């Protein structure tokens, strides 16, 4: 795995810890091409961060800050190593925590995010993913202009969405389905 573009372009990331399924280089390239101008200057939250490749790609492409949340200690250590390899550690915060617990307990500390990246294990039930999306909608997202990117297995059930969320784009790479959500306030 490597960083696709930006200040850390071409940097090889460290070994993938056991039990982690990173988003492929090709899929990351596609999603960040779709995000385009939404990345520079954004505040990013990378949930189920794994190796940190998605959040590191955002930082490399100009995101101001990124908070990484990963429950596995070995994966969190891999994220820290990858941040050092890419020289992006000064703009990052790595939290070793269960994503649900983090979202319920930490809202007032971190504020609102413009870009949220979620890459949960493919066997995570759609009801649990819907709960995490609801948690995000309860104060984690910027007042306007936010984007949430969810990676799921292409055979997985789609989660229920908060009422004002809309699918802006869906990308499929191998067995991965990446969906970009944006706010759609109709009232």
Rosetta blueprint (number, residue, H / E / L):
1 X L
2 X E
3 X L
4 X L
5 X L
6 X L
7 X L
8 X L
9 X L
10 X L
11 X L
12 X E
13 X L
14 X L
15 X L
16 X L
17 X L
18 X L
19 X L
20 X L
21 X L
22 X L
23 X L
24 X L
25 X H
26 X H
27 X H
28 X H
29 X H
30 X H
31 X H
32 X H
33 X H
34 X H
35 X H
36 X H
37 X H
38 X H
39 X L
40 X L
41 X L
42 X L
43 X E
44 X E
45 X E
46 X E
47 X E
48 X L
49 X L
50 X L
51 X L
52 X L
53 X H
54 X H
55 X H
56 X H
57 X H
58 X H
59 X H
60 X H
61 X L
62 X L
63 X L
64 X L
65 X E
66 X E
67 X E
68 X E
69 X E
70 X E
71 X L
72 X L
73 X H
74 X H
75 X H
76 X H
77 X H
78 X H
79 X H
80 X H
81 X H
82 X H
83 X H
84 X H
85 X H
86 X H
87 X L
88 X L
89 X H
90 X H
91 X H
92 X E
93 X E
94 X E
95 X E
96 X E
97 X L
98 X L
99 X H
100 X H
101 X H
102 X H
103 X H
104 X H
105 X H
106 X L
107 X H
108 X H
109 X H
110 X H
111 X L
112 X L
113 X E
114 X L
115 X E
116 X E
117 X E
118 X E
119 X L
120 X L
121 X L
122 X L
123 X L
124 X L
125 X L
126 X H
127 X H
128 X H
129 X H
130 X H
131 X H
132 X H
133 X H
134 X H
135 X H
136 X H
137 X H
138 X L
139 X L
140 X L
141 X E
142 X L
143 X L
144 X L
145 X L
146 X L
147 X E
148 X E
149 X E
150 X E
151 X E
152 X E
153 X E
154 X L
155 X L
156 X L
157 X L
158 X L
159 X L
160 X L
161 X L
162 X L
163 X L
164 X L
165 X E
166 X E
167 X E
168 X E
169 X E
170 X E
171 X E
172 X E
173 X E
174 X L
175 X L
176 X E
177 X E
178 X E
179 X E
180 X E
181 X E
182 X E
183 X E
184 X L
185 X L
186 X L
187 X L
